Amino acid sequence: MPGVEVCLSPAIFEYHKKNDSVVVVVDVLRATTSICEAFRNGIKSIIPVATESLASDYKNKGFIVAAERNGIPLEFADFGNSPFNFSQNNVKGKVVVFTTTNGTKTIQLASSCLHVLIGSFINYSALCNLLLALDKDVIILCAGWKNRINIEDSVFAGAVVDFLLQSNKFSTICDSAIITQEMWSNNKEHLEKYIHKSAQNQRLKKNNIDDSIPYCLSLNKTDLIPVYKNGEIVLFD
């Protein structure tokens, strides 16, 4: 029986990492939600990059660039990382370079693992069903905030853990999986209220860019699963 673990911060991924595992990267507010939304709206692929300078280099080469730091779009970028930026008008049929404070470098961190899937509430059920079908050990890798643990990624991890354990096809001996499952079980009926306590909610609200939070917490808007492969994010097939 495969197992499920939760890595609460990229800073400790080395203690969880197994190259034959399926990794689910999650950055609920807002990078992985935006990636899933981009594919929902017909994007061709996303090139995630870790640094501002790399994103700027791509911009100078003529690429469309979505880029932010601390939630604020970078000056050279075409747009930031709200899921509302990834509309059909902006992304359909296109390749977009993407850099964010936490999410994009976390995706690259897991690149040597079997599959690196992109998870969010908006593709939750499809993601969980794919994990069941793959029948491999799963590591849910929370992007967090600058290597710190955050509420929103942890509670999403708990939602996935809960699904997998309830299937009776997965097991866990990971305390962080049990902790996050309890976070989800205790708060799933009032999730938006719970997320309002988070530091990231406060950061976004301070900068008047918190309008997408309800959407980021919406379940099952798409059944598409993005995957990081060969330096690009594409659809899992």
N, C-alpha and C positions, 0 to 999 in steps of 0.2 A: 504494500500500500504506500503510495507516495505521501510525502510530508509537506506541510506548509509552514513557512517561517515569515516573520515580519522584521525587517531591518528599519529601525525608526529614524536613522540618520545616515547619510552617505559616509560620514566620518567613521562608521563602524562596519561598512559593507565588507571589508576584508575578512571579518570574522564570520560572515554568513556566506560569502561567495563560494559557489560550486559551479564549475563550468558546464556541468550536465543538467543544470536547473533552468527552469523557465523563470525569468525575472519580469515582474510587473512594476514598471516605474509609475509613480503617482505624484502629481503636483496639482492638487485639486484647484487651488486658487493661485495661478490660473493656467499654467503652461500645458498640462496634459489634457485639461478640458478643451483648451483652444486647439490643440492638435487633433483631437477627436472631432471637434466641430469643423475644422478645416477639411477633413476627409468626408464628413457628412455633406459638405458643400462642394465636393468635386475637385479638390486639390490633386495635383499629380504626385508631388512628393515634397518633403521638407528636409532641408539640410540643417541639422542642429550643430551649432558651434558654441564653444565654451567662452570665448572672449569677445569683447567689444571690437578689438582691432581686427580679428578675423571677419567679423560681420561687416565692418567698414570696408575691408578689402573686397569682399563679395559685392558690396554696394557699388564700389568703384568699377567693378567688372560688368555692371549692368543688371545684377540680380535684384529681385524684390526682397527686401529685408524687413522682418519683424523683430524688434529688439527693445528690451527694457532693462533697467536696473532699478531695484527698489520700487518696482511698480510703475515707474515713469518711463514713457517712451524715449529712446535715445534720439538726439537731434537729427542724426543722419538717416534714421529709419523711416520706412514708409508708413508703418504703424506699430503699435505696441503688442501686448499679449492678452488683451481681452478677447474672449471668444467671439464677441460681436465684431471685432476687426476682421475675422476670418469668414467673411460673407462670400457668397458666390461671385459678386462683382469683383472682389479683391483677389480671389484665389482659384476660381474654377479653371482647371486645366493647366495650372501654373506650378512652377517650382519656387518655393519660398525658403530663404535662409532665416533661421530662427535662433536667437540667443536670449536667455532669460537669467535672472539672478540665481536660480536654483535648478530648475528642471532640466535644461538642456545639457548641462555638464553631468548631471546625474544619469541621464540616458547613456552618455558615452562611457561612464564608469563601468557599466555592466556589459560592454560590447563583446566580451569574450565568452559570455554565457550562451546557452543553447538557443534561446529566443529572448528578445527584449521587447516585451509588449507594453503598450501605452494604455494606462487605465484611468478611468474617470467615472463619476456617477452617470454621465450621459451614455456610456456604453457598458454599464455594469453587468447586466444579465448576459449579454453576448460574450463579454470577457470571461465571466465565471463558467459559462458553458463550454467555452473553448478550453479553459484550463482542465475541466473534467475530461474532455475528449483527448487532450494531449497526454494525460495520465503520467505526468512527470513531477518531480519535486518542484515546488513553487517557492520563490522568495519575493515577497512584496517589498519593494524598495521605496521608502518615503523620501521625497526630495527635501522635506523640511525647510528650514530657513537658515541659510548660512551655517549648515552643519548642526543646527539646533533642532530638537524635536518640535513638531507642531501638532495642533489638534486636528486640523482638517484632513491631513494625509493619514494620520493615525486612525481616525474613525473610519475612513474609507477602507483602509487595510483591514480593519475589523469586520467590515461588511463582507469583504471577500472571504476572509477566514471563516466567518459564520456560514456562508453559503457552502464552502468546501467541506467543512466539518459536518454540516447537516446532511450532506449527500451520503455520508458514511463511506466515501471512497477516498478520503484523505484523513491523515492523523497529524498530530503536532506534539512535539516535546519542547516547544519554544514559548517561554513565558511572555515575550512581547506579543505573540499571536493571541495568547489567552487574554492579556490585558486589553488589547485593541478590540477583540471580540466583545468583551464586556462593555467597552466604551460605546460600541455600536448598539448592542442590545439595550443599554440603558438610555440611549438618546435618539434612536432612530425615529421615534414618533414625534420628536420636536427638534429635528436636525438643524434647521435654520437658526432657531433660538440658541442652540448649543454652539454653533459656529460663531455666533455674534460675540462669544467670549474670547475668541482666538485673537492672537496678536496680529495676524495677517488681516483679519477683518478690520482691526483698528488702523492699520497702516493704509489700507485701501480707502477707508472712510475718510481719514485725514486728508488724503489727496483727491477726494471727490471722484474716485474711480471704483466705487464699490457696487455699481449698478448691476454687474454681472453675477454677483454672488448667488442670488436665487437660482439663476440658470445653472451655475456650476454645481448646485446641489440637486438638480433635477435628474430623476432616474430615467434611463432607457430612451433617450432621444435617437439613438442610432444603434445598429447592430454591426457596425464596422469596427475592426480591430487594427489599429496601426501597429507596425513592428519596425524596429530599427535594424537595418541590414545593410552592410557594405557602405556605411557612412551616410545613409539616407533613411528617412522614415517613409515607409510605403505601406500599402495595405497587406495584411496577412492573407496568404492564399493557401 
